[in-house]
Amino acid sequence: MSSPVMALEGLWLAQAMKHSSWLYPTVETMHIWGIGMLYGSVVIMDLRILGVASKLNLSDLSRLGVLVALFGFGLAVLTGSLMFIAQASELISSRLFILKMCLIFLLLANAIILRMRTVSNGISKAQALISLAGWASVIGMGRWLAYL
């Protein structure tokens, strides 16, 4: 295994994550809170783009939704990084983990482009569908990582 990965796993915080009986589950719980905030916001905003609850003002909804999604994403990244350092060598060699990370970056790019659009049209609706399915897939991949 490469030395940067081994160095990560040797950090006192990584060791604490591995050996504490309460730290990893606490961080994992906070990770789930972050994912919940992110995905909940994504679902509401994407459904609105798809035409559900069309009486709600999309820009008002997006203002709150983006804020909650960014907070949730930040929490998920922070806690995910802590969980990563505890098992870096195992995760870095997992194709599923690499696929999950690549999908997250693609979905972030999709979200940025989607939120920059001012008009809801066929392309933005396709992006909303991709977003819904993609983030659900990321969540599923995260769960499967624990079992593969």
N, C-alpha and C positions, 0 to 999 in steps of 0.2 A: 504494500500500500504506500502511496506517496506520503512524503513527510509533512506537507501542509495539512493533509487530512488527519494524520496522526497527531500533529501539533494541536489541531482543534480539539481532538478527543482528549488530549492531555491537559487542557485548560481546567483550572479549579472549578469553573462553572459547569463544564461538561461532566466532570467527576461528581459534582454535587447533584447534577440532574440524574446521573446513573445510580447513585448510591442512596440518595434520600428517599425515604418511603413516601413523602408527601409532596416533594417539589415537582417531579414529573407530572403526576396527576393534576396538580394545581395549574401548571403551565398548559397542560393539554385541555383542561376545562376552559381556561381563558382563550385558547386557540379556537375552541368551538364557539365561544361567544363572538369572537371576531368574525368567524365564518358566517355565523347566523346574521350578524349585522350586515355584512357584505352581501350575502346572497338574498336576504330579505329585501334589501334596497334594490338590488338588481332585478328581482322578480317584479316588484311593484312598478319600477320605471319601465322595464321592458314590456310588461303587460299593457301599460298605458300607451306605449308607442305602437303596440299591436292593435290598439283601438278599444281595449277594455276600459271602462269608466271614462269615456271620452269627454264627460262634462268637467272632469278635473283639469285644471290648467297645468299643462306639461312643464312649463318653466318653473312654476311654483313648486310642483312636485319634485322636479329635478334638483332644485336648490337644496331642499332638505335631504333628498335621497342620496345625492352625491356626497354631501357632508357625512352622513351616516356610513355610506359605503367606504369612504376614505378612512374614517376612523376604524371601521371593522377590518379593512385591508391592512392598515398599519398594525393593528393588534395581532392579526393573523401572521403577518410577516415577522414581527418581533418574537412572538411565542413559537412560531414555526422554526425560526432560526435557533432558538434555545433547544428545541427538540432535535433539530438537525445535528447540533454539535455533540449531543449525547450519543449519537449513532452514525456519525458522518461516513465512516468507511463502508458501513452496510448500505446506507442510502445512496451514496455516490456511485455504487456499483449496480444499483437497481435501474433497469430500463424504465420501469413504471414511474419511478421518482423523476427521472430525466424527462420523460414524456409529460408528466404533471407540470414540471417547471416550464417546459416549452409552451404548453397549453396556456398556462397563466400569463406568460408574456404576450402570446397572441391575443388572448382575451383582453388584456389591458390595452393593447393597441386598438382593438375593436371598440372598446368602451370609449377611448379618447376620441376616435373618429366619429362614433355614434353621437357622443355628447356635443360635438362641434357642429353637427347638422342642426339647422334651424327649422327644417321642414320634415315632417314625417311622410315618407314616400315608400315605395316598394323596396328600395335598397335598405332603408333604415329598418323596415319591418323584417327583412331577411337578417340584418345584423342583430336585431333583438332576439330572433329565434335562435341564431347561432350562440348568442350570449347566454340565453336560458339553458340550452343544452350543454354548452361548454362549461359553464360554472358548475352545473350539476355533475358533469363528468369529473371535474377537478375534485369535487367533494367525494365522489365515489372512489377515485384513485387514491385519495388520502386514506380512506378507510381500508382499502385493499392492501395498502402498504404494510399495515400491521399484520397481515396474514400471509403475505407472499415472501 
